[in-house]
Amino acid sequence: MTTDIKKTGVRRFFSLFMLVIVWEVLARAGIINPFYVPAPTAVLRVVFSLFSEGTIFSHLEATFFASLVGLAIGLVLGISLGFAAALISWVADVLEPIMLLLNAIPRVILAPLFVIWLGIEIPSKIALAVVLVAVLIFFAVYNGIKDVNQLLVDRVRTLGGGRMVLLREVYVPSVTAWVLGSLKVAVGFAFTGACVGEFVAATRGLGYLLQFAQSTYNAALTIGLIFLIMAFVLMLFFCAEVIERRLLRWRYRGPSEKPA
C-alpha cells in the first residue's frame, strides 16, 4: 500500500515537472506570448523578489490573520447554531431557511456589502470568511445530529440518560466525524473569503496584491501570487488532514489493524 502511494507521488511529481519544462521551452521559443504567459523562471524571479525585498510579509500576515480568525469564529458559530437548530425545533424553524438561502447563493457576493458595513480593513475580510465557514459547518453539525440512529437515542433514554448524556455520548461523537470531514473544505473557504474580500477592497493582503497585479497587467506577478495562494491553501489542507487523521484514527485504520 505504501509503495503504491509512493509510486503515485513520483508519477505526479514527474508529470508536474515535465509540464513546467514544456512551459519554459514554449515561452523561451516564443510559441506562447510571455506578456500573457511568462516563463516559469520569470514567475519565480518575481516571487523571489517579493520575499527577498520583504514586501510580501505584511500581506501574508493580513491574509492569514483574516482567514484563521474567520475560520475559528466560523467553526464556533457553525457548531453552536447547528446544535441549537438540531436540538430545538423553533430554532430550526428560524435558522434553517436563512442558512438554506445563504447556501443557495455564492456567498462571496456579500463581500461588497461587508466592505460598506465594516470598511476596507481586516474586519470585513473576517466577516466574509466567517459566513463562508459558518454555513458549511452548520449543515455538517445539523446533518450529523439528524443522522444519528433514533434507536440508539431511544435506548439511551430508556437506560435513564438525559439530554446531557445524549449530548456527550451520542451527538458529540457523531458530529465530530462530520465536522472534521468538512474541516479541509472550511479551511479553503476561510482563505477564499479573506482573499476575495481583499480583492474587492483592501490596503494589504494577497488578494490586494492580486488585484494590483491584474490592474497593472503584470502576468508574472499574477501567476506567482496564484501559485503562492495555492501552496498556502495546500499547506493548510495538510494540517487539517493531519488533525482529522489523528482524531479519527478508527476511520483510517486498515482492515488488518486491530484497535489497541
C-alpha positions in Angstrom: 0.0 0.0 0.0 2.8 2.4 1.0 4.7 1.5 -2.2 1.7 2.3 -4.4 1.3 5.7 -2.7 5.0 6.5 -3.3 4.7 5.4 -6.9 1.7 7.7 -7.4 3.5 10.6 -5.8 6.5 10.1 -8.0 4.3 9.9 -11.1 2.5 13.1 -10.1 5.8 15.0 -9.4 7.3 13.8 -12.7 4.1 15.0 -14.6 4.3 18.4 -12.9 8.0 18.7 -13.6 7.5 17.9 -17.3 4.7 20.4 -17.5 7.0 23.1 -16.1 9.7 22.1 -18.6 7.4 22.2 -21.6 6.0 25.6 -20.4 9.5 27.0 -20.1 10.6 25.8 -23.5 7.5 27.1 -25.2 7.9 30.5 -23.5 11.6 30.8 -24.5 10.9 29.7 -28.1 8.3 32.4 -28.4 5.5 30.0 -29.1 3.5 31.4 -26.3 3.4 35.2 -25.7 5.4 35.9 -22.5 3.2 39.0 -21.9 0.3 36.7 -21.2 2.0 33.6 -20.0 5.6 34.4 -18.8 8.1 31.6 -18.4 8.3 29.8 -15.0 11.7 31.2 -14.3 10.3 34.7 -14.8 7.5 33.9 -12.3 10.0 32.5 -9.8 12.1 35.7 -10.1 9.1 37.8 -9.2 8.1 35.6 -6.3 11.7 35.5 -5.0 11.9 39.3 -5.2 8.7 39.6 -3.1 10.3 37.6 -0.3 13.9 39.0 -0.7 12.6 42.6 -0.5 10.2 41.8 2.3 7.2 43.3 0.6 5.1 40.1 0.9 5.2 39.6 4.7 2.7 42.3 5.7 0.3 41.0 3.0 0.8 37.4 4.2 0.1 38.5 7.8 -3.1 40.2 6.8 -4.5 37.3 4.8 -3.5 34.6 7.3 -4.9 36.6 10.2 -8.2 37.2 8.5 -8.6 33.6 7.3 -7.6 31.9 10.6 -9.7 34.2 12.8 -12.6 33.8 10.4 -12.1 30.0 10.4 -12.1 29.9 14.2 -15.2 32.2 14.6 -17.0 30.3 11.8 -16.3 26.9 13.4 -17.6 28.1 16.8 -20.6 29.8 15.3 -21.5 27.0 12.9 -21.2 24.3 15.6 -23.3 26.4 18.1 -26.0 27.2 15.6 -26.0 23.6 14.3 -26.5 22.1 17.7 -29.2 24.6 18.6 -31.1 24.0 15.4 -30.9 20.2 15.6 -32.0 20.0 19.2 -34.5 22.9 19.5 -37.3 22.8 16.9 -38.2 26.5 17.0 -34.5 27.5 16.4 -34.5 25.2 13.4 -37.6 26.9 12.1 -35.9 30.3 12.3 -32.3 29.3 11.2 -32.9 26.7 8.5 -34.5 29.0 5.9 -31.7 31.6 6.4 -28.9 29.0 6.1 -30.6 27.4 3.1 -30.7 30.9 1.5 -27.1 31.6 2.3 -26.1 28.2 1.0 -28.0 28.7 -2.3 -26.2 31.8 -3.3 -22.5 32.3 -4.0 -21.7 33.8 -0.6 -18.7 35.8 -1.9 -21.1 38.3 -3.4 -21.6 39.6 0.1 -18.0 41.0 0.1 -19.0 44.5 -1.2 -21.7 44.7 1.4 -19.3 43.8 4.2 -16.9 46.5 2.9 -19.7 49.1 3.1 -20.6 48.0 6.6 -17.2 47.3 8.1 -14.8 49.3 5.9 -11.8 48.1 3.8 -9.7 46.9 6.7 -9.4 43.3 8.1 -12.9 43.1 9.9 -14.7 42.9 6.5 -12.5 40.1 5.4 -13.0 38.2 8.6 -16.8 38.6 8.3 -16.8 37.1 4.8 -14.6 34.2 6.0 -17.0 33.6 9.0 -20.1 33.5 6.8 -18.4 31.0 4.3 -17.3 28.7 7.1 -20.3 29.0 9.4 -22.8 27.9 6.8 -20.7 24.9 5.8 -20.2 23.8 9.5 -23.8 24.5 10.4 -25.1 21.9 7.9 -22.3 19.5 8.9 -23.4 19.6 12.5 -27.1 19.7 11.8 -27.0 16.8 9.4 -24.6 14.9 11.8 -27.1 15.1 14.6 -30.1 14.3 12.4 -28.2 11.3 11.0 -27.9 9.7 14.5 -29.8 6.4 14.7 -33.0 7.1 16.6 -32.9 3.6 18.1 -29.7 4.5 19.8 -31.2 7.6 21.2 -34.2 5.7 22.5 -32.0 3.1 24.2 -30.0 5.8 26.0 -33.2 7.4 27.2 -34.6 4.0 28.3 -31.5 3.5 30.4 -32.1 6.8 32.1 -29.8 9.0 30.0 -30.9 12.7 29.9 -30.1 15.4 27.4 -26.6 15.9 28.7 -25.8 12.2 28.4 -27.2 12.1 24.9 -25.1 15.2 24.0 -21.9 13.8 25.4 -22.1 10.2 24.5 -24.1 10.2 21.2 -24.4 13.6 19.5 -20.8 14.9 20.0 -19.1 11.8 18.7 -21.3 11.7 15.7 -20.9 15.4 14.9 -17.1 15.2 15.4 -16.7 13.0 12.4 -18.9 15.3 10.3 -17.1 18.5 11.3 -13.6 17.0 10.9 -14.7 15.7 7.5 -15.6 19.3 6.5 -12.6 20.9 8.1 -10.5 20.9 4.9 -13.2 22.5 2.9 -13.7 25.0 5.7 -10.0 25.9 5.6 -10.3 26.6 1.9 -13.5 28.6 2.4 -11.8 30.8 5.0 -8.8 31.5 2.8 -11.2 32.2 -0.1 -13.2 34.6 2.0 -10.1 36.6 3.1 -8.6 36.7 -0.5 -11.9 37.7 -2.2 -12.5 40.4 0.4 -9.1 41.8 -0.2 -9.6 41.6 -3.9 -12.8 43.7 -3.6 -11.3 46.5 -1.4 -8.2 46.4 0.9 -5.0 48.1 1.8 -3.0 44.9 2.1 -3.2 41.2 1.7 -2.6 38.6 -1.0 -6.0 39.4 -2.6 -5.0 43.1 -2.7 -1.7 42.2 -4.3 -3.5 40.1 -6.8 -5.9 42.9 -7.7 -2.9 45.2 -8.1 -1.1 42.7 -10.4 -4.3 42.4 -12.5 -4.8 46.1 -12.8 -1.2 46.6 -14.0 -1.3 43.7 -16.4 1.6 42.0 -14.6 1.1 38.4 -15.6 4.2 37.1 -13.9 3.1 38.6 -10.5 -0.5 37.4 -11.1 0.6 33.8 -11.8 3.1 33.9 -9.0 0.5 35.0 -6.4 -1.9 32.4 -7.7 0.7 29.7 -7.1 1.5 31.1 -3.7 -2.1 31.1 -2.6 -2.5 27.5 -3.9 0.7 26.5 -1.9 -0.6 28.1 1.3 -4.1 26.5 1.0 -2.5 23.1 0.3 -0.4 23.6 3.4 -3.5 24.4 5.5 -5.2 21.4 3.9 -2.3 19.2 5.0 -2.6 20.5 8.6 -6.3 19.9 8.6 -5.9 16.3 7.3 -3.3 15.6 10.0 -5.8 16.7 12.6 -8.5 14.7 11.0 -6.4 11.5 10.8 -5.2 11.9 14.4 -8.7 12.4 15.9 -10.4 9.9 13.6 -7.8 7.1 13.7 -10.5 4.5 13.6 -11.7 5.7 10.2 -8.3 5.3 8.6 -7.3 2.1 10.3 -6.6 -0.7 7.8 -8.6 -3.9 7.9 -5.7 -5.9 9.3 -5.0 -3.4 12.1 -6.7 -4.0 15.4 -7.5 -1.3 18.0 -5.1 -1.0 20.8 
